[in-house]
């Protein structure tokens, strides 16, 4: 449950204001009680040498899904950074919208652990991840 209420529109505005998220086309699709679902459209320039979505793009989406869930949880009022991420890839993604559904498993005073399910355009499970973030200070988020 969020400690500071934030609307879907406010969260989308915060996310779209982050240049890297805009570059990749990351959008907040849904908010959930325990996290968020974010999506990116599959684009040709995201292919690796095997012709499928580059693992780095998937990892970025997974990382962003937890980071955005944390932003939502704290109403955009806390800074945090990734300290660890473990991702398992189950199947290649070669088209469609890519979705990452995050869940905040534990929100501590210093560390936050989240899980993510990565799905391809057909809604099939394409990967799973565990991501740990560290809260930075008690100051407000810039911007």
C-alpha positions as CSV (number, residue, x, y, z in Angstrom):
1,X,0.0,0.0,0.0
2,X,1.3,3.4,-0.9
3,X,2.4,5.7,1.9
4,X,1.6,8.8,-0.2
5,X,-1.4,8.7,-2.6
6,X,-0.6,9.4,-6.2
7,X,-2.9,9.2,-9.2
8,X,-2.1,7.2,-12.4
9,X,-1.9,10.5,-14.3
10,X,0.6,11.9,-11.8
11,X,2.7,8.8,-11.9
12,X,2.6,8.8,-15.8
13,X,3.8,12.4,-15.7
14,X,6.7,11.6,-13.4
15,X,7.8,8.7,-15.5
16,X,7.5,10.5,-18.9
17,X,9.6,13.3,-17.4
18,X,12.6,10.9,-17.0
19,X,14.6,11.1,-20.3
20,X,15.8,7.5,-20.3
21,X,12.2,6.2,-19.9
22,X,11.1,8.5,-22.7
23,X,13.9,7.2,-25.0
24,X,12.8,3.6,-24.5
25,X,9.1,4.5,-24.6
26,X,8.3,3.1,-21.2
27,X,4.7,3.8,-20.1
28,X,2.8,3.0,-17.0
29,X,0.0,0.8,-18.0
30,X,-1.6,0.0,-14.6
31,X,-1.1,0.6,-10.9
32,X,-1.7,-2.3,-8.5
33,X,-1.9,-2.3,-4.7
34,X,1.5,-3.9,-4.5
35,X,3.2,-2.5,-7.6
36,X,2.8,-1.4,-11.2
37,X,2.7,-2.7,-14.8
38,X,4.9,-0.9,-17.3
39,X,5.1,-1.5,-21.0
40,X,7.3,-0.7,-24.0
41,X,6.5,-1.2,-27.7
42,X,8.9,-3.6,-29.4
43,X,11.0,-1.7,-31.9
44,X,13.4,-3.0,-34.6
45,X,16.4,-1.2,-33.1
46,X,15.9,-3.2,-29.9
47,X,16.8,-6.4,-31.6
48,X,20.0,-8.3,-30.8
49,X,22.1,-10.3,-33.2
50,X,19.7,-13.2,-32.9
51,X,16.8,-11.0,-34.0
52,X,15.0,-10.9,-30.7
53,X,14.6,-8.3,-28.0
54,X,18.0,-7.5,-26.5
55,X,18.4,-8.8,-22.9
56,X,19.5,-5.3,-21.8
57,X,16.2,-3.8,-22.9
58,X,14.4,-6.5,-20.9
59,X,16.6,-5.9,-17.9
60,X,16.0,-2.1,-18.1
61,X,12.3,-2.6,-18.2
62,X,12.4,-4.9,-15.2
63,X,14.6,-2.4,-13.3
64,X,12.3,0.5,-14.2
65,X,9.2,-1.5,-13.1
66,X,10.5,-1.8,-9.6
67,X,11.8,1.8,-9.5
68,X,8.5,3.2,-10.7
69,X,6.6,1.1,-8.1
70,X,8.9,2.6,-5.5
71,X,8.2,6.1,-6.9
72,X,4.5,5.4,-6.6
73,X,4.8,3.9,-3.1
74,X,6.5,7.1,-1.8
75,X,4.5,9.5,-4.0
76,X,7.6,10.6,-5.8
77,X,9.1,11.9,-2.5
78,X,12.1,9.5,-2.1
79,X,15.2,8.8,-4.1
80,X,16.3,5.2,-4.6
81,X,18.9,3.3,-6.6
82,X,19.3,-0.2,-7.8
83,X,21.8,-2.3,-5.8
84,X,21.1,-5.8,-7.2
85,X,19.1,-7.5,-9.9
86,X,18.7,-11.1,-10.9
87,X,16.8,-11.9,-14.0
88,X,15.9,-15.2,-15.6
89,X,14.9,-15.3,-19.3
90,X,12.4,-18.0,-20.2
91,X,11.6,-17.2,-23.9
92,X,12.7,-14.8,-26.6
93,X,10.6,-11.8,-27.4
94,X,10.4,-10.8,-31.1
95,X,7.4,-8.5,-31.5
96,X,4.5,-6.8,-29.8
97,X,4.2,-4.9,-26.5
98,X,6.5,-6.0,-23.7
99,X,5.1,-5.8,-20.2
100,X,6.7,-5.9,-16.8
101,X,4.5,-6.4,-13.7
102,X,6.3,-5.5,-10.5
103,X,5.4,-6.3,-6.9
104,X,7.0,-4.7,-3.9
105,X,7.7,-7.7,-1.7
106,X,9.4,-5.8,1.2
107,X,9.7,-2.1,1.8
108,X,12.3,-1.6,4.6
109,X,13.8,1.5,6.1
110,X,16.9,1.1,3.8
111,X,16.3,-1.6,1.2
112,X,13.3,-2.5,-0.9
113,X,12.9,-5.8,-2.7
114,X,10.6,-6.3,-5.6
115,X,9.8,-9.1,-8.0
116,X,8.9,-8.7,-11.7
117,X,7.1,-10.9,-14.3
118,X,8.1,-10.1,-17.8
119,X,5.6,-10.9,-20.5
120,X,5.7,-10.8,-24.3
121,X,3.0,-9.4,-26.7
122,X,1.0,-12.6,-26.4
123,X,0.9,-12.3,-22.6
124,X,3.2,-15.3,-22.2
125,X,5.7,-15.3,-19.3
126,X,9.1,-14.4,-20.9
127,X,11.1,-13.9,-17.7
128,X,11.2,-13.3,-14.0
129,X,13.4,-11.1,-11.8
130,X,14.2,-10.1,-8.3
131,X,15.4,-6.5,-7.8
132,X,16.8,-4.8,-4.7
133,X,16.8,-1.0,-4.4
134,X,18.4,1.2,-1.7
135,X,16.7,4.3,-0.4
136,X,18.9,7.4,-0.6
137,X,18.7,9.7,2.4
138,X,15.4,11.3,3.5
139,X,15.3,14.2,1.1
140,X,12.7,14.9,-1.4
141,X,13.0,13.7,-5.0
142,X,14.4,16.4,-7.4
143,X,11.9,17.7,-9.9
